[in-house]
């Protein structure tokens, strides 16, 4: 299956928190989108890897995405090395996305920045035909996405562009709440963490409101591009009413 957009997240729920609105918006526009989680988030204080797998599946169903896979890398201990790059390259060549979304280049959690570099480097290497990979016993063709965009996570980073996600924002929040063990739930007997604090989700909503205000809409998601974005017409910059 060829995808138009493939989003990588180092932990299950990274994509939901940061760019699920853009995925659902593009899907509504007829694009095929999917998610690859690098780890199972097994080092997370709350819940278990098995529960988070179930939560990720529930979130994927809410979003209605075409595919979701988990590469089973070691949470906290994966590296930007050849073995991990080849694993990413296999997925890029399998799904042949035009656009890849990945973690913030720097953030509160060190896994985020390391994942950003791993995925970004792998996207370039995936286009080199002399790097050979196989999937299900068949040699894969080289493929390089046209763009790699980094979504913004916990720390504020100035976006290069923002995407209006107002029409799907309520469903985005539902996809986040699918991770019932990770966010505020007074009925759970679990230790409190940074993201399970009562006000955490409100801060997420406020960030999306702030990005939305930048372009005169209710809610938006922000992205960083390491590559200059070109347009063929000023019309590409005009938001058309739906």
Secondary structure, DSSP 4 states (H G I P E B T S, - for coil): ---SEEEEESSTTHHHHHTHHHHHHHHHTT--EEEEEEE--TT-SSS-HHHHHHHHHHHHHHHT-SEEEEEEEPTTT--SSHHHHHHHHHHHHHH--SEEEE--SS-SSHHHHHHHHHHHHHHHHTT-TTS--EETTEEPPP---SEEEEEP-SS----SEEEE-GGGHHHHHHHHHT-TTTS--TTS-----TTTSTTHHHHHHHHHHHHHHHTTSS-EEEEEESS----S-GGGGPPPP-
